[in-house]
Amino acid sequence: MTNQDSKTKLTEQQEQAIWLILLGRKDEEVGKAVGVARQTISKWKNQNPDFKAFLNKKRIENWEQHEDKIRYCIGEAIQVIEENLAKY
């Protein structure tokens, strides 16, 4: 990902942080990985409009990209739960 892709004024650290957040990393882990404090990650997520917008955009894209697979997995998971509940 580059700033040209995002069309925002994100730093390289912020771009890396977004990908780590999307992978489910906690703020403290993200901060250590990109060389900033946990509070900085929290500040970016809550107070930086460019960061928030790009993170939300990537979250939506990620969801849309995997939506069908997630729906299929949910159906499979419910079936497994039902089968296991029937045993009791």
ChimeraX attribute file (.defattr): number of C-alpha atoms within 10 A of each C-alpha:
attribute: neighborCount
match mode: 1-to-1
recipient: residues
	/A:1	9
	/A:2	12
	/A:3	12
	/A:4	9
	/A:5	7
	/A:6	17
	/A:7	10
	/A:8	14
	/A:9	12
	/A:10	17
	/A:11	12
	/A:12	13
	/A:13	14
	/A:14	22
	/A:15	20
	/A:16	16
	/A:17	27
	/A:18	24
	/A:19	16
	/A:20	18
	/A:21	18
	/A:22	13
	/A:23	9
	/A:24	11
	/A:25	15
	/A:26	12
	/A:27	19
	/A:28	15
	/A:29	18
	/A:30	24
	/A:31	21
	/A:32	13
	/A:33	15
	/A:34	16
	/A:35	12
	/A:36	16
	/A:37	16
	/A:38	15
	/A:39	12
	/A:40	17
	/A:41	25
	/A:42	14
	/A:43	13
	/A:44	16
	/A:45	21
	/A:46	11
	/A:47	12
	/A:48	13
	/A:49	12
	/A:50	17
	/A:51	24
	/A:52	16
	/A:53	14
	/A:54	17
	/A:55	21
	/A:56	15
	/A:57	13
	/A:58	16
	/A:59	16
	/A:60	11
	/A:61	12
	/A:62	12
	/A:63	13
	/A:64	12
	/A:65	11
	/A:66	10
	/A:67	12
	/A:68	11
	/A:69	11
	/A:70	13
	/A:71	11
	/A:72	10
	/A:73	12
	/A:74	12
	/A:75	10
	/A:76	12
	/A:77	12
	/A:78	11
	/A:79	12
	/A:80	12
	/A:81	10
	/A:82	11
	/A:83	11
	/A:84	10
	/A:85	9
	/A:86	8
	/A:87	6
	/A:88	5
